[in-house]
């Protein structure tokens, strides 16, 4: 599986959400067939709620982990 990383640190909502939604839509076919995982690195706490909620509502699997000074939001395949 290919992991495509996006560093959106320094952006604030709604910019973080709009960036994530654009990329999710662009890679939707690869997300569905399991060949791609999207990883968003953000320092915006609001994005930790908005991005996962939106991706989950679209049916994708989402994990959020906390790094050193940032959050990593990973989106991949459809929920079973």
C-alpha positions as a LaTeX table, in Angstrom:
\begin{tabular}{lrrr}
\hline
Residue & $x$ (\AA) & $y$ (\AA) & $z$ (\AA) \\
\hline
Unk1 & 0.00 & 0.00 & 0.00 \\
Unk2 & 1.30 & 3.42 & $-0.94$ \\
Unk3 & 1.13 & 6.11 & 1.77 \\
Unk4 & 0.72 & 9.66 & 0.52 \\
Unk5 & 1.62 & 12.25 & 3.15 \\
Unk6 & 0.37 & 15.81 & 3.40 \\
Unk7 & 1.92 & 18.30 & 5.79 \\
Unk8 & $-0.83$ & 20.79 & 6.57 \\
Unk9 & 0.73 & 22.16 & 9.74 \\
Unk10 & 0.18 & 25.89 & 10.07 \\
Unk11 & $-3.21$ & 25.78 & 8.34 \\
Unk12 & $-6.39$ & 26.45 & 10.28 \\
Unk13 & $-9.95$ & 25.23 & 9.76 \\
Unk14 & $-11.71$ & 25.31 & 7.40 \\
Unk15 & $-8.56$ & 25.25 & 5.23 \\
Unk16 & $-7.38$ & 21.96 & 6.78 \\
Unk17 & $-10.73$ & 20.28 & 6.15 \\
Unk18 & $-11.01$ & 21.59 & 2.59 \\
Unk19 & $-7.49$ & 20.38 & 1.77 \\
Unk20 & $-8.24$ & 16.94 & 3.20 \\
Unk21 & $-11.57$ & 16.64 & 1.37 \\
Unk22 & $-9.94$ & 17.63 & $-1.92$ \\
Unk23 & $-7.32$ & 14.89 & $-1.53$ \\
Unk24 & $-9.84$ & 12.29 & $-0.36$ \\
Unk25 & $-11.96$ & 12.95 & $-3.44$ \\
Unk26 & $-8.91$ & 12.93 & $-5.73$ \\
Unk27 & $-7.73$ & 9.55 & $-4.42$ \\
Unk28 & $-11.15$ & 7.99 & $-3.76$ \\
Unk29 & $-10.72$ & 5.13 & $-6.25$ \\
Unk30 & $-7.35$ & 4.14 & $-4.79$ \\
Unk31 & $-8.68$ & 4.44 & $-1.23$ \\
Unk32 & $-11.58$ & 2.14 & $-2.06$ \\
Unk33 & $-9.41$ & $-0.51$ & $-3.72$ \\
Unk34 & $-6.90$ & $-0.37$ & $-0.86$ \\
Unk35 & $-3.84$ & 0.73 & $-2.83$ \\
Unk36 & $-3.47$ & 4.11 & $-1.10$ \\
Unk37 & $-3.54$ & 5.49 & 2.43 \\
Unk38 & $-3.63$ & 9.25 & 3.02 \\
Unk39 & $-1.73$ & 10.67 & 5.98 \\
Unk40 & $-2.32$ & 14.26 & 7.08 \\
Unk41 & 0.08 & 15.84 & 9.56 \\
Unk42 & $-1.55$ & 18.80 & 11.31 \\
Unk43 & $-1.03$ & 20.97 & 14.35 \\
Unk44 & $-4.59$ & 22.28 & 14.29 \\
Unk45 & $-6.63$ & 20.71 & 17.07 \\
Unk46 & $-9.94$ & 21.47 & 15.32 \\
Unk47 & $-8.80$ & 19.39 & 12.33 \\
Unk48 & $-8.53$ & 16.35 & 14.61 \\
Unk49 & $-12.32$ & 16.49 & 14.88 \\
Unk50 & $-13.45$ & 17.76 & 11.50 \\
Unk51 & $-11.30$ & 15.66 & 9.16 \\
Unk52 & $-11.96$ & 12.26 & 10.83 \\
Unk53 & $-15.67$ & 13.02 & 11.18 \\
Unk54 & $-16.00$ & 13.91 & 7.51 \\
Unk55 & $-13.96$ & 10.93 & 6.31 \\
Unk56 & $-15.92$ & 8.57 & 8.55 \\
Unk57 & $-19.19$ & 9.98 & 7.23 \\
Unk58 & $-17.89$ & 9.17 & 3.73 \\
Unk59 & $-17.35$ & 5.58 & 4.88 \\
Unk60 & $-13.56$ & 5.58 & 5.24 \\
Unk61 & $-11.50$ & 4.08 & 8.04 \\
Unk62 & $-9.67$ & 6.75 & 10.07 \\
Unk63 & $-6.99$ & 6.64 & 12.75 \\
Unk64 & $-5.60$ & 9.59 & 14.67 \\
Unk65 & $-2.34$ & 9.49 & 16.58 \\
Unk66 & $-0.47$ & 12.20 & 18.40 \\
Unk67 & 3.12 & 12.91 & 17.46 \\
Unk68 & 5.63 & 15.37 & 18.85 \\
Unk69 & 3.87 & 18.69 & 18.27 \\
Unk70 & 1.43 & 17.40 & 15.66 \\
Unk71 & $-1.41$ & 14.98 & 15.01 \\
Unk72 & $-1.34$ & 12.33 & 12.30 \\
Unk73 & $-4.66$ & 11.59 & 10.67 \\
Unk74 & $-4.59$ & 8.48 & 8.48 \\
Unk75 & $-7.39$ & 7.65 & 6.09 \\
Unk76 & $-7.68$ & 4.41 & 4.19 \\
Unk77 & $-10.14$ & 1.93 & 2.71 \\
Unk78 & $-13.82$ & 1.80 & 3.32 \\
Unk79 & $-15.09$ & 0.60 & 6.68 \\
Unk80 & $-16.12$ & $-3.07$ & 6.51 \\
\hline
\end{tabular}
